[in-house]
Amino acid sequence: MDGILAEPGPVALIEELGDFAVSISASAWVDQNRTDFLKARSEAIRQVKEAFDAAGIAMPVPTYTVLGGQGAAEAGARPAPAPASGVAIDTTPDRVMEEKAAQERRSADNLLSDNAAQE
C-alpha cells in the first residue's frame, strides 16, 4: 500500500479466536511527513475488506430478534456501496494545523517570540 514504509516491515498477528470470528491485528509504519496516519489506517482497512470480499471471506452477521415495529429491511434500508477497486485514495497529511501554527508565529501577538514583552 502506498505510504507504508518497507522497513520496518508490516506485521499481522492473530490476537484471538472467537466462536464466530478471528481477530487479527495489523501494524505498519508510515512517514507522517508524507502520509496522514488516520487516512492510511482507513485505506488499509478498506483494502483488507476488499481482499476479504475478493477471497469470499464473509464478515459475521449479528443476529437480532425484533419484536413488533417495522424493521430496517421492511423500510427499504440498503448499505452504502463500496468504493470502486483501484481508485486512488488520498493519504497525504493534512497541514491545516501546521499552517495555523506558522501563521500564529508570524503574528505580532506571538508570546514565544524573542521580541515578546517580558515581565
N, CA, C and O atoms as a GROMACS GRO file, in nm:
protein
  476
    1MET      N    1   0.084  -0.117   0.000
    1MET     CA    2   0.000   0.000   0.000
    1MET      C    3   0.089   0.124   0.000
    1MET      O    4   0.188   0.129   0.073
    2ASP      N    5   0.055   0.223  -0.080
    2ASP     CA    6   0.130   0.348  -0.082
    2ASP      C    7   0.132   0.410   0.057
    2ASP      O    8   0.032   0.407   0.128
    3GLY      N    9   0.244   0.467   0.095
    3GLY     CA   10   0.256   0.534   0.223
    3GLY      C   11   0.307   0.447   0.336
    3GLY      O   12   0.346   0.499   0.441
    4ILE      N   13   0.309   0.315   0.318
    4ILE     CA   14   0.359   0.224   0.421
    4ILE      C   15   0.509   0.204   0.400
    4ILE      O   16   0.553   0.178   0.288
    5LEU      N   17   0.589   0.217   0.507
    5LEU     CA   18   0.734   0.200   0.497
    5LEU      C   19   0.769   0.052   0.483
    5LEU      O   20   0.707  -0.034   0.545
    6ALA      N   21   0.869   0.024   0.401
    6ALA     CA   22   0.915  -0.114   0.383
    6ALA      C   23   0.993  -0.163   0.505
    6ALA      O   24   0.987  -0.281   0.539
    7GLU      N   25   1.067  -0.072   0.570
    7GLU     CA   26   1.144  -0.106   0.690
    7GLU      C   27   1.109  -0.009   0.801
    7GLU      O   28   1.116   0.112   0.779
    8PRO      N   29   1.073  -0.055   0.917
    8PRO     CA   30   1.044  -0.193   0.948
    8PRO      C   31   0.917  -0.238   0.877
    8PRO      O   32   0.825  -0.159   0.855
    9GLY      N   33   0.913  -0.364   0.843
    9GLY     CA   34   0.802  -0.418   0.766
    9GLY      C   35   0.672  -0.428   0.844
    9GLY      O   36   0.673  -0.429   0.967
   10PRO      N   37   0.560  -0.436   0.772
   10PRO     CA   38   0.431  -0.453   0.838
   10PRO      C   39   0.422  -0.587   0.910
   10PRO      O   40   0.492  -0.682   0.875
   11VAL      N   41   0.336  -0.595   1.012
   11VAL     CA   42   0.318  -0.716   1.092
   11VAL      C   43   0.168  -0.742   1.107
   11VAL      O   44   0.090  -0.650   1.132
   12ALA      N   45   0.128  -0.869   1.092
   12ALA     CA   46  -0.010  -0.910   1.117
   12ALA      C   47  -0.006  -1.025   1.217
   12ALA      O   48   0.068  -1.121   1.198
   13LEU      N   49  -0.086  -1.014   1.323
   13LEU     CA   50  -0.088  -1.115   1.429
   13LEU      C   51  -0.231  -1.157   1.458
   13LEU      O   52  -0.322  -1.074   1.458
   14ILE      N   53  -0.250  -1.285   1.483
   14ILE     CA   54  -0.381  -1.333   1.527
   14ILE      C   55  -0.388  -1.305   1.677
   14ILE      O   56  -0.306  -1.356   1.754
   15GLU      N   57  -0.486  -1.225   1.717
   15GLU     CA   58  -0.499  -1.187   1.858
   15GLU      C   59  -0.595  -1.276   1.934
   15GLU      O   60  -0.577  -1.299   2.054
   16GLU      N   61  -0.698  -1.328   1.866
   16GLU     CA   62  -0.798  -1.405   1.938
   16GLU      C   63  -0.876  -1.491   1.840
   16GLU      O   64  -0.905  -1.450   1.727
   17LEU      N   65  -0.910  -1.612   1.885
   17LEU     CA   66  -1.000  -1.699   1.811
   17LEU      C   67  -1.131  -1.703   1.889
   17LEU      O   68  -1.136  -1.756   2.000
   18GLY      N   69  -1.236  -1.647   1.830
   18GLY     CA   70  -1.366  -1.644   1.896
   18GLY      C   71  -1.456  -1.753   1.839
   18GLY      O   72  -1.416  -1.828   1.751
   19ASP      N   73  -1.579  -1.760   1.889
   19ASP     CA   74  -1.674  -1.859   1.841
   19ASP      C   75  -1.706  -1.840   1.693
   19ASP      O   76  -1.722  -1.937   1.620
   20PHE      N   77  -1.716  -1.714   1.649
   20PHE     CA   78  -1.756  -1.686   1.512
   20PHE      C   79  -1.662  -1.587   1.443
   20PHE      O   80  -1.700  -1.528   1.342
   21ALA      N   81  -1.542  -1.568   1.495
   21ALA     CA   82  -1.452  -1.468   1.438
   21ALA      C   83  -1.307  -1.499   1.472
   21ALA      O   84  -1.277  -1.567   1.570
   22VAL      N   85  -1.218  -1.448   1.389
   22VAL     CA   86  -1.074  -1.448   1.415
   22VAL      C   87  -1.033  -1.302   1.421
   22VAL      O   88  -1.047  -1.230   1.322
   23SER      N   89  -0.981  -1.257   1.535
   23SER     CA   90  -0.938  -1.118   1.549
   23SER      C   91  -0.792  -1.108   1.509
   23SER      O   92  -0.705  -1.175   1.565
   24ILE      N   93  -0.766  -1.023   1.410
   24ILE     CA   94  -0.632  -1.003   1.357
   24ILE      C   95  -0.591  -0.859   1.380
   24ILE      O   96  -0.668  -0.767   1.355
   25SER      N   97  -0.468  -0.840   1.429
   25SER     CA   98  -0.412  -0.706   1.447
   25SER      C   99  -0.304  -0.686   1.341
   25SER      O  100  -0.215  -0.769   1.326
   26ALA      N  101  -0.312  -0.575   1.268
   26ALA     CA  102  -0.212  -0.543   1.166
   26ALA      C  103  -0.148  -0.409   1.201
   26ALA      O  104  -0.218  -0.314   1.237
   27SER      N  105  -0.015  -0.402   1.189
   27SER     CA  106   0.058  -0.279   1.219
   27SER      C  107   0.160  -0.252   1.110
   27SER      O  108   0.217  -0.344   1.052
   28ALA      N  109   0.181  -0.124   1.083
   28ALA     CA  110   0.281  -0.083   0.985
   28ALA      C  111   0.326   0.059   1.020
   28ALA      O  112   0.256   0.132   1.089
   29TRP      N  113   0.443   0.095   0.973
   29TRP     CA  114   0.498   0.228   0.996
   29TRP      C  115   0.469   0.317   0.876
   29TRP      O  116   0.474   0.273   0.762
   30VAL      N  117   0.439   0.445   0.904
   30VAL     CA  118   0.421   0.544   0.798
   30VAL      C  119   0.510   0.664   0.829
   30VAL      O  120   0.533   0.697   0.945
   31ASP      N  121   0.558   0.730   0.724
   31ASP     CA  122   0.631   0.855   0.739
   31ASP      C  123   0.526   0.965   0.742
   31ASP      O  124   0.468   0.999   0.638
   32GLN      N  125   0.500   1.022   0.860
   32GLN     CA  126   0.392   1.118   0.874
   32GLN      C  127   0.422   1.254   0.811
   32GLN      O  128   0.337   1.343   0.814
   33ASN      N  129   0.542   1.270   0.754
   33ASN     CA  130   0.568   1.390   0.673
   33ASN      C  131   0.506   1.375   0.535
   33ASN      O  132   0.478   1.474   0.467
   34ARG      N  133   0.485   1.249   0.492
   34ARG     CA  134   0.430   1.224   0.358
   34ARG      C  135   0.292   1.159   0.362
   34ARG      O  136   0.218   1.167   0.263
   35THR      N  137   0.256   1.096   0.472
   35THR     CA  138   0.132   1.018   0.479
   35THR      C  139   0.058   1.049   0.608
   35THR      O  140   0.117   1.047   0.716
   36ASP      N  141  -0.070   1.078   0.597
   36ASP     CA  142  -0.154   1.101   0.714
   36ASP      C  143  -0.187   0.967   0.778
   36ASP      O  144  -0.237   0.877   0.710
   37PHE      N  145  -0.160   0.951   0.907
   37PHE     CA  146  -0.178   0.824   0.976
   37PHE      C  147  -0.322   0.775   0.968
   37PHE      O  148  -0.346   0.659   0.932
   38LEU      N  149  -0.419   0.860   1.000
   38LEU     CA  150  -0.559   0.817   1.002
   38LEU      C  151  -0.611   0.783   0.864
   38LEU      O  152  -0.689   0.690   0.848
   39LYS      N  153  -0.567   0.859   0.762
   39LYS     CA  154  -0.609   0.827   0.626
   39LYS      C  155  -0.549   0.693   0.582
   39LYS      O  156  -0.617   0.613   0.518
   40ALA      N  157  -0.422   0.670   0.617
   40ALA     CA  158  -0.357   0.543   0.581
   40ALA      C  159  -0.425   0.427   0.652
   40ALA      O  160  -0.445   0.321   0.592
   41ARG      N  161  -0.462   0.445   0.779
   41ARG     CA  162  -0.532   0.340   0.855
   41ARG      C  163  -0.665   0.307   0.789
   41ARG      O  164  -0.700   0.190   0.772
   42SER      N  165  -0.739   0.410   0.754
   42SER     CA  166  -0.869   0.391   0.689
   42SER      C  167  -0.853   0.317   0.556
   42SER      O  168  -0.930   0.226   0.526
   43GLU      N  169  -0.754   0.357   0.478
   43GLU     CA  170  -0.731   0.292   0.348
   43GLU      C  171  -0.689   0.147   0.366
   43GLU      O  172  -0.730   0.061   0.288
   44ALA      N  173  -0.607   0.119   0.467
   44ALA     CA  174  -0.564  -0.019   0.493
   44ALA      C  175  -0.685  -0.106   0.529
   44ALA      O  176  -0.696  -0.219   0.480
   45ILE      N  177  -0.773  -0.056   0.613
   45ILE     CA  178  -0.893  -0.131   0.650
   45ILE      C  179  -0.980  -0.156   0.526
   45ILE      O  180  -1.031  -0.266   0.507
   46ARG      N  181  -0.995  -0.055   0.442
   46ARG     CA  182  -1.074  -0.070   0.320
   46ARG      C  183  -1.015  -0.177   0.230
   46ARG      O  184  -1.087  -0.260   0.174
   47GLN      N  185  -0.882  -0.176   0.215
   47GLN     CA  186  -0.817  -0.274   0.129
   47GLN      C  187  -0.828  -0.416   0.186
   47GLN      O  188  -0.843  -0.511   0.110
   48VAL      N  189  -0.820  -0.431   0.318
   48VAL     CA  190  -0.838  -0.563   0.379
   48VAL      C  191  -0.979  -0.614   0.352
   48VAL      O  192  -0.997  -0.729   0.314
   49LYS      N  193  -1.078  -0.528   0.370
   49LYS     CA  194  -1.217  -0.568   0.345
   49LYS      C  195  -1.235  -0.607   0.198
   49LYS      O  196  -1.302  -0.706   0.168
   50GLU      N  197  -1.177  -0.531   0.108
   50GLU     CA  198  -1.186  -0.561  -0.035
   50GLU      C  199  -1.120  -0.696  -0.066
   50GLU      O  200  -1.172  -0.774  -0.145
   51ALA      N  201  -1.005  -0.722  -0.004
   51ALA     CA  202  -0.935  -0.850  -0.024
   51ALA      C  203  -1.018  -0.966   0.031
   51ALA      O  204  -1.025  -1.072  -0.031
   52PHE      N  205  -1.080  -0.947   0.148
   52PHE     CA  206  -1.166  -1.050   0.204
   52PHE      C  207  -1.283  -1.079   0.111
   52PHE      O  208  -1.316  -1.195   0.086
   53ASP      N  209  -1.345  -0.974   0.060
   53ASP     CA  210  -1.458  -0.991  -0.032
   53ASP      C  211  -1.414  -1.069  -0.156
   53ASP      O  212  -1.484  -1.160  -0.201
   54ALA      N  213  -1.298  -1.033  -0.212
   54ALA     CA  214  -1.248  -1.100  -0.332
   54ALA      C  215  -1.217  -1.247  -0.305
   54ALA      O  216  -1.230  -1.331  -0.394
   55ALA      N  217  -1.176  -1.279  -0.182
   55ALA     CA  218  -1.143  -1.417  -0.146
   55ALA      C  219  -1.266  -1.495  -0.098
   55ALA      O  220  -1.256  -1.613  -0.066
   56GLY      N  221  -1.382  -1.428  -0.094
   56GLY     CA  222  -1.503  -1.496  -0.049
   56GLY      C  223  -1.513  -1.511   0.101
   56GLY      O  224  -1.589  -1.594   0.150
   57ILE      N  225  -1.436  -1.431   0.175
   57ILE     CA  226  -1.441  -1.436   0.322
   57ILE      C  227  -1.549  -1.337   0.367
   57ILE      O  228  -1.534  -1.216   0.351
   58ALA      N  229  -1.657  -1.389   0.423
   58ALA     CA  230  -1.769  -1.305   0.465
   58ALA      C  231  -1.752  -1.260   0.610
   58ALA      O  232  -1.702  -1.335   0.694
   59MET      N  233  -1.793  -1.139   0.637
   59MET     CA  234  -1.793  -1.088   0.773
   59MET      C  235  -1.911  -1.152   0.847
   59MET      O  236  -2.017  -1.170   0.788
   60PRO      N  237  -1.894  -1.186   0.976
   60PRO     CA  238  -2.006  -1.243   1.050
   60PRO      C  239  -2.120  -1.142   1.060
   60PRO      O  240  -2.098  -1.022   1.076
   61VAL      N  241  -2.239  -1.192   1.051
   61VAL     CA  242  -2.357  -1.108   1.058
   61VAL      C  243  -2.424  -1.131   1.193
   61VAL      O  244  -2.464  -1.243   1.224
   62PRO      N  245  -2.438  -1.025   1.274
   62PRO     CA  246  -2.505  -1.043   1.403
   62PRO      C  247  -2.652  -1.076   1.381
   62PRO      O  248  -2.714  -1.031   1.284
   63THR      N  249  -2.707  -1.154   1.470
   63THR     CA  250  -2.847  -1.192   1.463
   63THR      C  251  -2.923  -1.122   1.575
   63THR      O  252  -2.884  -1.129   1.692
   64TYR      N  253  -3.031  -1.057   1.540
   64TYR     CA  254  -3.115  -0.987   1.636
   64TYR      C  255  -3.258  -1.038   1.624
   64TYR      O  256  -3.301  -1.080   1.517
   65THR      N  257  -3.330  -1.035   1.733
   65THR     CA  258  -3.472  -1.064   1.732
   65THR      C  259  -3.545  -0.935   1.763
   65THR      O  260  -3.526  -0.875   1.868
   66VAL      N  261  -3.629  -0.893   1.670
   66VAL     CA  262  -3.704  -0.770   1.687
   66VAL      C  263  -3.850  -0.807   1.709
   66VAL      O  264  -3.910  -0.877   1.628
   67LEU      N  265  -3.905  -0.760   1.818
   67LEU     CA  266  -4.045  -0.786   1.849
   67LEU      C  267  -4.126  -0.661   1.823
   67LEU      O  268  -4.104  -0.558   1.888
   68GLY      N  269  -4.220  -0.668   1.727
   68GLY     CA  270  -4.306  -0.554   1.695
   68GLY      C  271  -4.232  -0.447   1.617
   68GLY      O  272  -4.109  -0.449   1.611
   69GLY      N  273  -4.304  -0.355   1.560
   69GLY     CA  274  -4.245  -0.245   1.485
   69GLY      C  275  -4.200  -0.286   1.347
   69GLY      O  276  -4.203  -0.404   1.311
   70GLN      N  277  -4.158  -0.187   1.270
   70GLN     CA  278  -4.114  -0.212   1.133
   70GLN      C  279  -3.962  -0.213   1.129
   70GLN      O  280  -3.898  -0.117   1.172
   71GLY      N  281  -3.902  -0.322   1.079
   71GLY     CA  282  -3.756  -0.336   1.074
   71GLY      C  283  -3.696  -0.256   0.960
   71GLY      O  284  -3.767  -0.210   0.870
   72ALA      N  285  -3.564  -0.239   0.964
   72ALA     CA  286  -3.494  -0.162   0.860
   72ALA      C  287  -3.512  -0.226   0.722
   72ALA      O  288  -3.526  -0.154   0.623
   73ALA      N  289  -3.511  -0.358   0.715
   73ALA     CA  290  -3.528  -0.425   0.586
   73ALA      C  291  -3.664  -0.396   0.528
   73ALA      O  292  -3.678  -0.376   0.408
   74GLU      N  293  -3.766  -0.392   0.614
   74GLU     CA  294  -3.902  -0.361   0.567
   74GLU      C  295  -3.912  -0.217   0.520
   74GLU      O  296  -3.990  -0.186   0.430
   75ALA      N  297  -3.833  -0.128   0.580
   75ALA     CA  298  -3.836   0.013   0.544
   75ALA      C  299  -3.756   0.042   0.418
   75ALA      O  300  -3.758   0.155   0.368
   76GLY      N  301  -3.684  -0.058   0.366
   76GLY     CA  302  -3.608  -0.040   0.242
   76GLY      C  303  -3.467   0.011   0.262
   76GLY      O  304  -3.408   0.061   0.167
   77ALA      N  305  -3.410   0.000   0.382
   77ALA     CA  306  -3.273   0.046   0.407
   77ALA      C  307  -3.174  -0.042   0.332
   77ALA      O  308  -3.189  -0.164   0.327
   78ARG      N  309  -3.073   0.021   0.273
   78ARG     CA  310  -2.970  -0.051   0.198
   78ARG      C  311  -2.833  -0.001   0.242
   78ARG      O  312  -2.817   0.117   0.273
   79PRO      N  313  -2.734  -0.091   0.246
   79PRO     CA  314  -2.599  -0.046   0.284
   79PRO      C  315  -2.539   0.043   0.175
   79PRO      O  316  -2.575   0.034   0.058
   80ALA      N  317  -2.447   0.130   0.217
   80ALA     CA  318  -2.378   0.218   0.122
   80ALA      C  319  -2.289   0.135   0.031
   80ALA      O  320  -2.230   0.037   0.076
   81PRO      N  321  -2.277   0.172  -0.098
   81PRO     CA  322  -2.191   0.096  -0.189
   81PRO      C  323  -2.044   0.114  -0.154
   81PRO      O  324  -2.003   0.220  -0.105
   82ALA      N  325  -1.965   0.010  -0.179
   82ALA     CA  326  -1.820   0.014  -0.152
   82ALA      C  327  -1.752   0.094  -0.263
   82ALA      O  328  -1.801   0.096  -0.376
   83PRO      N  329  -1.639   0.161  -0.233
   83PRO     CA  330  -1.567   0.234  -0.338
   83PRO      C  331  -1.515   0.137  -0.444
   83PRO      O  332  -1.488   0.021  -0.416
   84ALA      N  333  -1.502   0.187  -0.564
   84ALA     CA  334  -1.454   0.104  -0.676
   84ALA      C  335  -1.310   0.061  -0.652
   84ALA      O  336  -1.229   0.138  -0.601
   85SER      N  337  -1.280  -0.062  -0.688
   85SER     CA  338  -1.145  -0.115  -0.675
   85SER      C  339  -1.050  -0.038  -0.764
   85SER      O  340  -1.086  -0.001  -0.876
   86GLY      N  341  -0.928  -0.013  -0.716
   86GLY     CA  342  -0.827   0.054  -0.797
   86GLY      C  343  -0.836   0.206  -0.792
   86GLY      O  344  -0.758   0.273  -0.859
   87VAL      N  345  -0.929   0.262  -0.716
   87VAL     CA  346  -0.943   0.407  -0.706
   87VAL      C  347  -0.832   0.460  -0.616
   87VAL      O  348  -0.811   0.408  -0.507
   88ALA      N  349  -0.762   0.563  -0.661
   88ALA     CA  350  -0.656   0.623  -0.581
   88ALA      C  351  -0.716   0.697  -0.463
   88ALA      O  352  -0.804   0.781  -0.481
   89ILE      N  353  -0.670   0.665  -0.343
   89ILE     CA  354  -0.720   0.727  -0.220
   89ILE      C  355  -0.615   0.824  -0.169
   89ILE      O  356  -0.496   0.792  -0.164
   90ASP      N  357  -0.658   0.946  -0.132
   90ASP     CA  358  -0.568   1.049  -0.081
   90ASP      C  359  -0.524   1.013   0.061
   90ASP      O  360  -0.607   1.010   0.152
   91THR      N  361  -0.395   0.987   0.080
   91THR     CA  362  -0.342   0.960   0.214
   91THR      C  363  -0.237   1.064   0.254
   91THR      O  364  -0.160   1.042   0.347
   92THR      N  365  -0.234   1.179   0.182
   92THR     CA  366  -0.137   1.284   0.217
   92THR      C  367  -0.175   1.347   0.349
   92THR      O  368  -0.293   1.352   0.384
   93PRO      N  369  -0.075   1.396   0.425
   93PRO     CA  370  -0.106   1.454   0.556
   93PRO      C  371  -0.185   1.585   0.542
   93PRO      O  372  -0.165   1.661   0.447
   94ASP      N  373  -0.274   1.609   0.638
   94ASP     CA  374  -0.344   1.737   0.644
   94ASP      C  375  -0.250   1.836   0.712
   94ASP      O  376  -0.196   1.807   0.819
   95ARG      N  377  -0.230   1.950   0.651
   95ARG     CA  378  -0.136   2.050   0.702
   95ARG      C  379  -0.206   2.171   0.764
   95ARG      O  380  -0.141   2.273   0.788
   96VAL      N  381  -0.334   2.162   0.791
   96VAL     CA  382  -0.410   2.276   0.842
   96VAL      C  383  -0.351   2.329   0.972
   96VAL      O  384  -0.332   2.450   0.987
   97MET      N  385  -0.321   2.240   1.068
   97MET     CA  386  -0.269   2.285   1.197
   97MET      C  387  -0.128   2.342   1.185
   97MET      O  388  -0.094   2.438   1.254
   98GLU      N  389  -0.046   2.284   1.097
   98GLU     CA  390   0.089   2.339   1.076
   98GLU      C  391   0.081   2.479   1.018
   98GLU      O  392   0.155   2.568   1.060
   99GLU      N  393  -0.010   2.500   0.922
   99GLU     CA  394  -0.027   2.632   0.862
   99GLU      C  395  -0.078   2.732   0.965
   99GLU      O  396  -0.034   2.847   0.967
  100LYS      N  397  -0.172   2.690   1.050
  100LYS     CA  398  -0.226   2.778   1.154
  100LYS      C  399  -0.115   2.816   1.253
  100LYS      O  400  -0.104   2.932   1.292
  101ALA      N  401  -0.032   2.718   1.294
  101ALA     CA  402   0.078   2.746   1.387
  101ALA      C  403   0.178   2.844   1.325
  101ALA      O  404   0.226   2.934   1.394
  102ALA      N  405   0.211   2.826   1.198
  102ALA     CA  406   0.305   2.916   1.130
  102ALA      C  407   0.248   3.058   1.123
  102ALA      O  408   0.320   3.155   1.142
  103GLN      N  409   0.119   3.069   1.097
  103GLN     CA  410   0.053   3.199   1.093
  103GLN      C  411   0.060   3.266   1.231
  103GLN      O  412   0.086   3.386   1.240
  104GLU      N  413   0.036   3.188   1.337
  104GLU     CA  414   0.042   3.242   1.473
  104GLU      C  415   0.184   3.289   1.506
  104GLU      O  416   0.202   3.393   1.570
  105ARG      N  417   0.285   3.213   1.464
  105ARG     CA  418   0.424   3.251   1.492
  105ARG      C  419   0.461   3.382   1.424
  105ARG      O  420   0.540   3.459   1.477
  106ARG      N  421   0.403   3.408   1.306
  106ARG     CA  422   0.433   3.532   1.232
  106ARG      C  423   0.359   3.653   1.288
  106ARG      O  424   0.395   3.766   1.256
  107SER      N  425   0.257   3.632   1.368
  107SER     CA  426   0.175   3.744   1.417
  107SER      C  427   0.249   3.823   1.524
  107SER      O  428   0.342   3.773   1.587
  108ALA      N  429   0.207   3.946   1.543
  108ALA     CA  430   0.268   4.033   1.644
  108ALA      C  431   0.235   3.986   1.785
  108ALA      O  432   0.303   4.024   1.880
  109ASP      N  433   0.131   3.906   1.800
  109ASP     CA  434   0.089   3.858   1.932
  109ASP      C  435   0.159   3.730   1.976
  109ASP      O  436   0.117   3.669   2.074
  110ASN      N  437   0.265   3.688   1.907
  110ASN     CA  438   0.335   3.565   1.940
  110ASN      C  439   0.413   3.583   2.069
  110ASN      O  440   0.516   3.650   2.071
  111LEU      N  441   0.364   3.524   2.178
  111LEU     CA  442   0.428   3.540   2.309
  111LEU      C  443   0.556   3.457   2.322
  111LEU      O  444   0.630   3.475   2.418
  112LEU      N  445   0.583   3.368   2.228
  112LEU     CA  446   0.705   3.288   2.234
  112LEU      C  447   0.818   3.354   2.154
  112LEU      O  448   0.930   3.303   2.153
  113SER      N  449   0.792   3.462   2.090
  113SER     CA  450   0.893   3.534   2.011
  113SER      C  451   0.997   3.595   2.102
  113SER      O  452   0.968   3.630   2.216
  114ASP      N  453   1.120   3.607   2.051
  114ASP     CA  454   1.228   3.675   2.127
  114ASP      C  455   1.193   3.822   2.152
  114ASP      O  456   1.243   3.882   2.247
  115ASN      N  457   1.108   3.879   2.067
  115ASN     CA  458   1.071   4.019   2.079
  115ASN      C  459   0.946   4.042   2.163
  115ASN      O  460   0.899   4.155   2.175
  116ALA      N  461   0.891   3.936   2.221
  116ALA     CA  462   0.769   3.946   2.301
  116ALA      C  463   0.796   4.024   2.429
  116ALA      O  464   0.909   4.029   2.477
  117ALA      N  465   0.692   4.085   2.482
  117ALA     CA  466   0.704   4.160   2.607
  117ALA      C  467   0.750   4.068   2.718
  117ALA      O  468   0.707   3.953   2.726
  118GLN      N  469   0.836   4.118   2.803
  118GLN     CA  470   0.890   4.043   2.917
  118GLN      C  471   0.837   4.101   3.046
  118GLN      O  472   0.810   4.221   3.053
  119GLU      N  473   0.822   4.020   3.148
  119GLU     CA  474   0.778   4.071   3.279
  119GLU      C  475   0.896   4.114   3.359
  119GLU      O  476   0.881   4.160   3.472
   0.00000   0.00000   0.00000
